[in-house]
């Protein structure tokens, strides 16, 4: 059984929001919100996006503004952030899966857009299930960078990934689930993504590999890929 959708659904149901002011929704369970209020605060990015009708890309992204008010500038900003502005008039159903993922990311960005100044007065969350699984490397890294910027603006970003190299490169904190859906480790990224623990969970050895180039860096890979352990 694939437990990722269950994990995301559980997080959506239990998420507690922390307001910057003490007199609004501080500590209020999202279950107490109405559907429209929740849609203005939580965006969900599925692994395999689908739409029911023959919408264009622009129409799909505009759907993200349904609960928070129409704003074409927010739609354009979202498409530009997801590197999908050139797809605005294309039929969503005729895009590749990777392109559909970029457009759906744009819909989520439009949904949570607080304006050019990044209004963060209302608590927000973006939950993503394998959001870059069908993207080419350039767009995958671009999407992860966009999610990082969103998080830096005060949005809670939760991403489910099988790609441990991406998780090691972009996450602030990580939760590792074993094959039975149980938490094997949780905490700051470098602690949770311990190569020895990952080897036990996934039954294959892992190592941290040094990366050449300005600033250096580390990449988490299965040991079979080789490289110098650090």
N, C-alpha and C positions, 0 to 999 in steps of 0.2 A: 504493500500500500504506500502511495506517495503521500507523505505527511506534510509536505510544504504548504499546500492550500489550507490544511487544517491549522498549521502554525500561524499563517497569516490571518486567517479568520479569527482565531483565538486572540491574537494581538489586537485586532480591530475591535473585538468585543470588550476587552479588558483594559484598553488603553486609558490612562488617566492623564488629563491635561493640567498643566501648571500655568496659570495666568500670571503675567507680570504685575497685576494689581490684585489685592486681596479680596475685592468685593464682587468679582465677576464669577468665573467658572472654576475657581481654584479647587483642584481635587475632585471635580465632578466627573463621574463615570460617563463615558461616551454613550452608554446604554440609556442614559437619561436625556439625551439629546433627540430632537426630532430628526427625521430623515434629511430635510433640507439643511438644518444646522450642522449635522454630521458631514454632509457632502461638502460643506464649505470649509471643513477642517481636515478631512481625511481623503487622500487620493490613493487609489490602488492601481498598480501597474502589473498586469498579468504577463505570464511568459508568452502566451499565444493570444494576442489580441484578436477580437472578432467584433463585427458590427452586424446588425440585423438587416440593414438596408444598404442601397448603393450610394453611400455618402462619399463626398469628396474629402480629401484630407482636411481642408479648412473647416468643413462642417463637423468632422469628428472632433477637432480641437475646440471648436466653439461649444460643443456639448459640455466641456469641462467648466464652462462659465454659467451653466444653467442655474445652479443653486446660489451663485454669488453675484449675478448681474452681468449683462453683456458688456464686453469691453474688447473692441477689436485690437486695440493697442496691446493688450495682454496676450491675445492670440498670436499676434506677430512676434512679440518678444519670446513667447514660448517656442514657436517654430524656429526662430533664429537660434535660440539656446540649444535646441535639439538637432541643429544642422539639417532642418527639413523644410526650410522656407521655400525652396524651389519645387517642393511637392504640393504646394497649397491647392492647386486645382486638379490634382490627379485623383482618380478613383481609388479609395482606400483598398478595396478588395483586389485590385490589380497590382498592388505593391508586393515586393518580396517581404518575407517575414521580418528580416532585419529592418527594412524601411518601416514596416508597420510598428515595430517596437519603438523606433525613433518618434513616430507620430504619436503613439500612445504616451510616451514620455512627455511630449509637448502638451498633450491634453492634460496630464497631471500638473505640469508646470502652470498652465493657464488656470487650472482649478484653484491652485494655491497662491496665485499671483496677488500680492498685496500692493501693487503699484510700483512705479519706477524706483521709489526709495526703499522698497522692500519692507512695507508695513508688517510688523510682527506682533501687533497688539492682540491678535487672536491666536490661540495655540493651533498648530497644524502638524500633520504627520503625512509622510509619503511611504507607503508600503509597496515593495517591489519584489516580484517573484521571478528570478532569473531574467532580469530586464535586458541583458545584452547577449543572451545565448545564441542569437542568430545574426549578430552584427559582425562586420569585419573588424580587424584589430583597431583601426583608426577610430571608427565610430564607437566601438566598445569603450576605449579609453576616454573618448570625448564625453560619452554618456556618464561614465563613472566620475569624471571631473565635474560635470554638471551637478550630479547628485551631491558631491562634496560641497560645492558652492551653496546649494540649497540648504544643506545641513548647517553651514557656517552662518546662514541668515536666521537660524533659530528653529528651523523645521526639524522634527524628529524623522530621521530617514532609517528605515529598516529594510535591508536587502537580503534576500535568500540567494545564495550562490553555491554552485558546485566547483567553480573555478577558484581554488585556494590561492593561486598567485594573485588574482584580483583582490580577494579578501585581504591578503597580507599587505597588499600595496595601498588599499584605500580605506579599510575599516578603521574606526577608532576603537571600537569594542567588538568582540566576536562571541558567538555561541556555537559550539560544535555539537551536533546531534549524532548519535550512533545509529546503526541500522534498525533499531527498534524505536527510534524517535525520542530516546532519552538524552538528557543533557550530559555530554561527556566532559565539557569544559565551558567556562564562561568567565569573561573578564576583559581586561585590556588586551588588545590584539596580540601583542608579542607574547603574552602569557597564555592566552587561550589557544593560539595556533602553534603550540609547541610541537616540533617535528616528531619527538618520541611518542607523544600522546596521539598525534594524527596517524602514526604508523600502526598503533594498536587499533584505532577506530576503523581505519580503512584497509587494514591488513596489507599494507604496502609501505615500504620505508620512504620517508621524506627527508629532505635536507634543505638548508638555507644556502643559496648560491649567491656569491658576490657578483655584482654587475659593474662592468667597466663604464667609464664615461664621467662627465662632470657631476660631481657630488656623490658618485658611487651609488650604492643601494643594495638591497637584498631581494631575492625572489625565492618563494617557497615552491619547490618542485618535487615530484616523485624522484627517488634516488636513481632510478633507471635512466634519467635524462643526463646524469653525470654532472660535472662541475666541481668546484672546490668547496668543501664544507667550511662554514665560518661560524 
